[in-house]
Amino acid sequence: MSTGAAVLRANSVGARSPRSTVIRMLAANRVAVVSACTLTLIVAVAVAAPWITPFQPDRQDLDRRLAPPDAVHLLGTDAYGRDMLSRIIVGARASLATGAIATALAMMVGATIGALSGYFRGPSDLWLTRLTELALGIPPLLLVLLIIALFGPSLRNTILVIGLVYWPPTARIVRGEALRVRQHQFVEAAIALGARARRVIQHHLLPNLMPTLIVQATLFMAEAILIESGLSYLGFGIQPPAPSWGNMLVDGRRYVDTAWWIATFPGTAIFLTVASINLIGDGLRDALDPRRR
C-alpha cells in the first residue's frame, strides 16, 4: 500500500512538473514579473475607469484650455479644457479592448484554419493553405482602407480590421505546429481507435498548440494596440469625442512645442502597455520552451 501510494504521489508530482516549471521560470524572470504587474495595474485602472476618473472625459472648461499639470489637473488639459488624466484612463478601455478582442478574433480564426489544415492534409490542406497565402498577399493597409471605406470608421470596424490582418500569420504558424503534433504516436493512436476528427483536434492537437498560441497572442495584442493607435492617429479608428490614445496623440501633435503634455502622456501610456505585453510574451516564450528547462 505504501509503495503504491508513493508511486501515485510521484506520478502526480511528475504530472504537475511542467506547469510548476513554467510558473517557477516566470517567477524567476524579474522583467516579466514587473511587466505583468504594470499591465495588471493598467488593466485595473481601465476597468475601474467609471469610478476613478476625476472629471468627465468630455467635460470642457474653456477657461482652463492648455493648462499645464497642476494640483487640479494632474496631467494638464487639452485644447478644449478637458482633463487629460480622465481621458487617458477612459481611452485605456478602448485601446485595451481593441487589442484583446481583435487578438482573440485573429487567434480563433487562425487557429481553426491552421489546425484543420495541419490535421486533414491532402486537398483540404492545399485549399486552406492557398487561402492563407492569398490573405497574406493582400497589403494590410489596403485591406484597412477598403473596410473603412465600405463600413466607416468605428471601434467595431477597427477590431474587425485588425482581426482580419492577423489571422493569416496565426494560421500559418498553427499549421506548422499541427503537422508536427499530428505525427506523434498519441494522435495516431487516437485516430486508430476511431476517434472523430473533431475530438482529436479539440483534445489532442489544440492543447499541445496552446503554448505557441499564448506566446503569439501576447505579441499580436501588442501590435494590435499599436495598429489601433495608428488608425486613430490617421483618422480611421475610434472617432472623437470618444477618447483613445491614438486620437489623443492627434490632438497633441499641433501643440508639441507649447503643450507637450497633450502628446507625451498618451504616448507614454502606449509605450508602457506595449512594452509590458511584449516583455511578458518574451518571458512566456522562454518559460514554455522545453530546451530552456
Secondary structure as UniProt FT lines:
FT   HELIX           2..28
FT   HELIX           30..47
FT   HELIX           49..52
FT   TURN            57..58
FT   HELIX           62..64
FT   TURN            65..66
FT   TURN            74..75
FT   TURN            79..80
FT   HELIX           84..120
FT   HELIX           122..137
FT   HELIX           140..151
FT   HELIX           155..182
FT   HELIX           185..192
FT   TURN            193..194
FT   HELIX           197..200
FT   HELIX           201..205
FT   HELIX           206..234
FT   TURN            240..241
FT   HELIX           245..252
FT   HELIX           253..255
FT   TURN            256..258
FT   HELIX           261..288
FT   HELIX           290..292
//
